Amino acid sequence: MKKLICLIVLAAMALCLFCGCKEKHLSQDEVYEIVFKAAGVDAAAVTNESISTSVVDGVSTYTVTFTVVGTNYTYVLDTVTGEIISHTP
């Protein structure tokens, strides 16, 4: 029975390896599109934009900061789903 379980686990691992079970992260352009739309700003008006990655509560995230006409924005998004986790303002 142990051998069968080990074989099943190994087969599943091999399948993931060969089929590419890694989650696809959003591109930088996709992330900017999401946050600019959520903030209701025109991308042409944005200055000082930056993006970084980190892990928050076990979730891989992008932190995006940018400025529009003197207002500073910060958005934190899930790198896979694009869900906005937090933002200011």
Secondary structure, 3 states (H helix, E strand, C coil): CHHHHHHHHHHHHHHHHHHCCCCCCCCHHHHHHHHHHHHCCCHHHEEEEEEEEEEECCEEEEEEEEEECCEEEEEEEECCCCCEEEEEC
